Amino acid sequence: MLCKVNTIIFDKTGTITEGKPQVTDIVAVNSYDENQLIQIAIALEAKSEHPLAEAIVNYGKANMLPMIGNVEKFEAIP
């Protein structure tokens, strides 16, 4: 059956090359700098089990960035 395939599409999250997603770039806007932005993102994603959320939290840990704030009433909806 594989000989009949004419197109394969891959996402660019790093799942194929690294085995799990990872943060590669951060683009800050307005008055935020990159560290502030990732610290907010860490707080938003800290309770999530999603692989992209884990990548954001791991990036923060690797760069010793604490999260700004604490998200309350988090609910994961699969």
N, C-alpha and C positions, 0 to 999 in steps of 0.2 A: 504494500500500500504506500510506503514511503516514496517510491519512485513516481507516484502521481502528484506529490506535493510540489507546488511551484512557488509558494511564498511561506516564509516563517517570520513572525514578528516577535521581537523581544522588547520588554520594557527596559528602562534605563535606571533601575533602582539599585543595581549592584547584586541582585539575587543570583545571577548566572556566574559572574566573575568572582564574587567574594563569598557567595553562599548566604549572604544576608544583606539587607539594605544598609547604607551608611550615608551620612551627611557629607557632601562634597563641596557645596557652595552655600553661602548665605548672602542674601541681598537685602540690606537694610534700607528703609525708606523713611521719609520725613525726618524727625529729630532723633530717631533711634539709631544707636550704633549696633554693630553685629553682636556684641556680647549681650546687650540689653535684650535684643530680639530673641536670641537663643535661650536666655534665662526665662523669658516669658513663655516661650514655646515648651521648655522643659516642664514648667508648672502645668501647662495645659495638657501635656501628653503623659505626665508621670504615672497616672493611674490606668492608662490604656494598655491593652495587651497587643495592640496592632504592631506589626513589624516596623512600620515607618515611625510610629511613636517611640518604639524601643531604640531606633537609630538616633532619634533626636536626643533622647535621655542619655544614651551612651556617649554621644558627642559632648554633651555638657559635662558628664563625669570625666571623660578623657581630658577635657580642657579645664577641669576644676572650676566650673561655673555653677554657682548655686542658683536655684530657681527663685524667681521673683514671685511672691505670693503663693497661695495655696488654693487649689480648686476644691470647692465643696459641692456636694450633691452630684458627683460624677456617676454616670450610668452608661455602661457599654451595651449597645444594642447591635447584636450580630445581624 
